[in-house]
Amino acid sequence: MVAVGRGEDIAADARKLGAHRHIDANKENAADALNGMGGVKSILATTGNSAAIAALMPALAPAGRLVVLGVGKDPLPVSTGYLVGA
């Protein structure tokens, strides 16, 4: 499991919860880092930050799953290409 967050302060907590790696989205492009590991089959988003969730979509594999647990005020901008596997 790979955790993505903003700031190193949550890295230790992520590792305690089972993450093998923490990507600090303030320091690197998280989607690029995930794609460098082969992409992901699923994204479990616990933030209400729609822009942060949308930024991870390029790392999601075709037929992958996006599970959103946090709800924000802003709409989630998702390209229809991600929805049909293009």
C-alpha positions as CSV (number, residue, x, y, z in Angstrom):
1,M,0.0,0.0,0.0
2,V,1.2,3.5,-0.9
3,A,-0.1,6.5,1.0
4,V,-0.3,9.9,-0.7
5,G,-0.5,13.0,1.4
6,R,0.6,16.6,1.8
7,G,3.5,16.9,4.3
8,E,5.9,14.6,6.0
9,D,4.0,14.9,9.3
10,I,1.6,12.2,8.2
11,A,4.2,9.8,6.9
12,A,4.7,8.0,10.2
13,D,1.0,7.6,10.7
14,A,0.6,6.2,7.2
15,R,3.3,3.7,7.8
16,K,1.7,2.6,11.2
17,L,-1.5,2.0,9.2
18,G,0.3,-0.3,6.8
19,A,1.7,1.9,4.0
20,H,5.0,0.7,2.6
21,R,5.7,4.1,1.1
22,H,4.5,7.6,1.6
23,I,4.4,10.1,-1.3
24,D,4.5,13.7,-0.2
25,A,2.4,15.5,-2.8
26,N,4.0,18.8,-1.8
27,K,7.4,17.6,-3.0
28,E,6.6,15.4,-6.0
29,N,3.9,14.7,-8.5
30,A,2.0,11.8,-6.9
31,A,0.5,10.5,-10.1
32,D,3.9,10.4,-11.8
33,A,5.4,8.6,-8.8
34,L,2.6,6.0,-8.8
35,N,2.9,5.5,-12.5
36,G,6.6,5.0,-12.0
37,M,5.6,2.0,-9.7
38,G,3.3,0.6,-12.4
39,G,0.2,2.6,-11.6
40,V,-2.6,1.6,-9.2
41,K,-5.6,-0.7,-9.3
42,S,-7.5,1.4,-6.8
43,I,-7.5,4.8,-5.1
44,L,-9.1,5.2,-1.7
45,A,-9.6,8.9,-1.2
46,T,-10.2,10.1,2.3
47,T,-9.9,13.8,1.6
48,G,-12.5,16.2,0.6
49,N,-10.1,18.0,-1.7
50,S,-11.4,17.4,-5.2
51,A,-8.3,18.8,-6.9
52,A,-6.1,16.4,-5.0
53,I,-8.3,13.4,-6.0
54,A,-8.4,14.5,-9.6
55,A,-4.6,14.8,-9.7
56,L,-4.3,11.1,-8.9
57,M,-6.6,9.9,-11.7
58,P,-3.8,9.6,-14.3
59,A,-2.2,6.8,-12.1
60,L,-5.4,4.7,-12.1
61,A,-5.2,1.6,-14.3
62,P,-7.9,0.9,-16.9
63,A,-10.9,-0.7,-15.1
64,G,-9.5,0.6,-11.8
65,R,-11.6,1.7,-8.9
66,L,-11.9,5.1,-7.3
67,V,-13.5,5.1,-3.9
68,V,-14.2,8.5,-2.4
69,L,-14.9,8.7,1.3
70,G,-14.4,12.4,1.9
71,V,-16.9,14.8,0.3
72,G,-15.8,18.4,-0.5
73,K,-17.7,21.4,-1.6
74,D,-16.2,21.5,-5.1
75,P,-17.1,19.2,-7.9
76,L,-14.7,16.4,-8.8
77,P,-13.3,17.2,-12.2
78,V,-12.8,13.9,-13.9
79,S,-12.1,13.5,-17.6
80,T,-14.6,11.1,-19.3
81,G,-11.5,9.3,-20.8
82,Y,-10.8,7.9,-17.3
83,L,-14.3,6.7,-17.0
84,V,-14.2,4.6,-20.2
85,G,-10.6,3.5,-20.0
86,A,-9.3,5.7,-22.8
